[in-house]
Amino acid sequence: MYLLDTNALLFFLYDNEKLSKKASEVIYCNDEKISISIVSMWEIAIKSSIGKLEIRSSISKIADTCEKERLNILPIKPFHLDEIRHLPPIHGDPFDRLIISQAITENLVIITKDGTIPQYHVKVLW
């Protein structure tokens, strides 16, 4: 079971060529359950609203596309937030910290290009 980081989600939606070969195989194979965190949609909305990201779709449309592609949308649960308290201060990005916490508590492999995330000793695929 896998969890797409925000960068992998954006590559999947808008620029497939930027996905690694391994990431593409896992995502398009669809034999495994693949989730995206609602945190990624929140991050996209925030970064879009402050001009750090140009996006072609509404968040609702992104969610619809994910559901059509059989990607599970993972909500934020209280135990995900509890896990954040135990993470070392390696990464300052609150979105990534919550995605890492979700991956740990849900026992998911994170599909990400982010080189900092493996420092948390979480399973990563790229």
C-alpha positions in Angstrom: 0.0 0.0 0.0 1.3 3.4 -1.0 0.8 7.1 -0.3 1.6 9.7 -2.9 3.4 12.7 -1.7 2.2 16.0 -3.2 5.0 16.2 -5.7 4.2 12.7 -7.0 0.5 13.6 -7.1 1.2 16.7 -9.2 3.5 14.7 -11.6 0.7 12.1 -11.9 -1.9 14.7 -12.7 0.1 17.1 -14.9 3.5 15.8 -16.0 3.8 12.0 -16.1 7.2 12.2 -17.6 8.6 13.5 -14.3 7.5 10.3 -12.4 10.2 7.8 -11.9 9.9 4.5 -13.8 9.2 2.6 -10.5 6.6 5.2 -9.4 4.8 5.0 -12.7 4.7 1.2 -12.6 3.2 1.2 -9.1 0.7 4.0 -9.8 -0.5 2.7 -13.2 -0.4 -1.0 -12.3 -3.2 -0.4 -9.8 -2.7 -3.8 -8.2 -1.8 -2.1 -5.0 -4.0 0.3 -3.0 -2.7 3.8 -3.6 -3.8 6.7 -1.4 -3.4 10.4 -1.5 -3.6 12.5 1.6 -6.2 15.2 2.0 -3.1 17.1 3.2 -1.8 17.2 -0.4 -4.9 18.8 -1.6 -4.7 21.3 1.3 -1.0 22.0 0.3 -2.0 22.5 -3.3 -4.8 24.9 -2.4 -2.5 27.0 0.0 0.4 27.2 -2.4 -1.9 28.1 -5.3 -3.6 30.8 -3.3 -0.2 32.5 -2.4 1.2 32.2 -5.9 3.8 29.4 -5.3 2.0 27.0 -7.5 0.1 27.4 -10.7 -2.7 24.8 -11.0 -5.1 24.2 -13.8 -7.9 22.6 -11.7 -10.0 23.2 -8.7 -9.3 21.0 -5.6 -12.7 19.4 -6.1 -11.8 18.5 -9.7 -8.5 17.0 -8.5 -10.4 14.9 -5.9 -12.8 13.7 -8.6 -9.9 12.8 -10.9 -8.2 10.9 -8.1 -11.4 9.0 -7.3 -11.9 8.1 -11.0 -8.3 6.8 -11.0 -9.1 4.7 -8.0 -6.8 6.6 -5.6 -8.1 6.6 -2.1 -8.3 10.0 -0.3 -6.9 9.5 3.1 -8.4 11.9 5.7 -6.5 13.3 8.7 -7.3 11.3 11.9 -6.4 12.2 15.5 -3.8 9.4 15.7 -2.0 10.8 12.7 -1.6 14.0 14.7 -0.4 12.2 17.7 2.4 10.6 15.7 3.7 14.1 14.6 4.7 14.8 18.2 7.2 11.9 18.0 8.8 12.9 14.7 12.3 14.4 15.0 12.6 18.0 13.7 14.3 17.0 10.4 11.8 18.6 8.1 10.1 21.9 8.8 7.3 21.5 6.2 4.1 20.9 8.1 2.5 19.2 5.1 5.3 16.7 4.7 5.4 16.1 8.4 1.7 15.1 8.4 2.2 12.9 5.3 5.1 11.2 7.0 3.0 10.7 10.1 0.2 9.2 8.1 2.6 6.8 6.3 4.0 5.6 9.6 0.7 5.1 11.3 -1.0 3.5 8.3 2.1 1.5 7.4 2.3 3.0 3.9 5.2 3.4 1.5 5.5 7.1 0.4 6.0 7.7 -3.3 8.1 10.9 -3.4 11.0 12.6 -5.0 11.7 14.5 -1.7 15.2 13.4 -0.5 14.6 14.5 3.1 11.7 12.2 3.8 13.8 9.0 3.9 15.7 10.5 6.9 12.6 9.6 9.0 13.2 5.9 8.4 9.9 5.7 6.6 9.5 3.4 3.5 10.0 5.4 0.3 9.7 4.6 -3.3 11.0 6.7 -6.2 
